Amino acid sequence: MSDEQSHYQVRFDWGVAGAVAVGRDADVIVWADAIVPPGGGPDPAQLPPACAIVAADVRTARAAGAWAAALQLRLRRRVAIAVIAAGDVRADGSARFAVEDQLVAGAVIATLGNLGIDATSPEAAVADAAFRGLEGAVGHLVTASVSGRAASRPASAFRVDAGLDETGVVVLRRHPDAGIMPA
């Protein structure tokens, strides 16, 4: 069985199951969660084992994209990047596809494209287009979303910051080639 989207360099899916589906052969998984709950984020043990994992929220999405591009330069080869929108779980256990997480994932994918890494799956292209089309309204859309209303923070707290660089990235797991791994 081949991995879903494996012939694309940049892939997109939802949640842990999506990370497993598109990230088994990835060099890095970017976990996109617009509103990370305290102590939240993915359990790296649930995600494919042979890749780096970095977290991206609204303010660090571009930095995460730059980080993945820097990894490709450091490894001196094409890397596979799985961008995963965290999503949420409803009280009944069903998945909620959180639009705010899709926008964060789209910001990561747009950054990768701007840096020349644009061999994207159709799924990734849709997340990219959603972000690019709605970029000016991201703060409002996040605060108006189900999760944003629960977090009750101002829209300015959810602006995708173009000024951040790769130093703003949270690394949850280093790449197996730790000697080359960006911090």
LINSUL-V546678 format. One record per backbone hydrogen bond with DSSP energy under -0.5 kcal/mol. CO is the residue of the C=O (numbers start at 1). NH is the residue of the N-H. If there is no record, write none. Layout:
CO_NH / CO_NH
This chain:
3_6 / 5_8 / 9_11 / 9_81 / 10_121 / 11_83 / 13_85 / 14_18 / 15_19 / 16_20 / 17_21 / 18_22 / 19_23 / 20_24 / 21_4 / 23_26 / 27_52 / 28_82 / 29_31 / 29_54 / 30_32 / 30_84 / 31_33 / 31_56 / 32_86 / 34_36 / 34_58 / 37_40 / 42_44 / 43_46 / 43_47 / 44_47 / 48_51 / 52_29 / 53_172 / 53_173 / 54_31 / 55_170 / 56_33 / 57_61 / 60_64 / 61_65 / 62_66 / 63_67 / 64_68 / 65_69 / 66_70 / 67_71 / 68_72 / 69_73 / 70_74 / 71_75 / 72_76 / 72_77 / 80_27 / 80_28 / 81_11 / 81_83 / 82_30 / 82_84 / 83_13 / 83_85 / 84_32 / 85_15 / 88_96 / 90_93 / 94_90 / 95_97 / 96_88 / 96_98 / 97_99 / 98_101 / 98_102 / 99_103 / 100_104 / 101_105 / 102_106 / 103_107 / 104_108 / 105_109 / 106_110 / 107_111 / 108_112 / 109_113 / 110_114 / 111_115 / 112_117 / 113_116 / 116_118 / 118_120 / 119_9 / 119_10 / 121_125 / 122_126 / 123_127 / 124_128 / 125_129 / 126_130 / 127_131 / 128_132 / 129_133 / 130_134 / 131_135 / 134_137 / 135_138 / 137_141 / 138_142 / 139_143 / 140_144 / 141_145 / 142_145 / 145_149 / 146_150 / 147_151 / 148_152 / 148_153 / 154_157 / 155_158 / 156_159 / 159_161 / 160_162 / 161_164 / 165_168 / 166_169 / 169_171 / 170_55 / 170_172 / 173_53 / 176_178 / 177_180 / 177_181
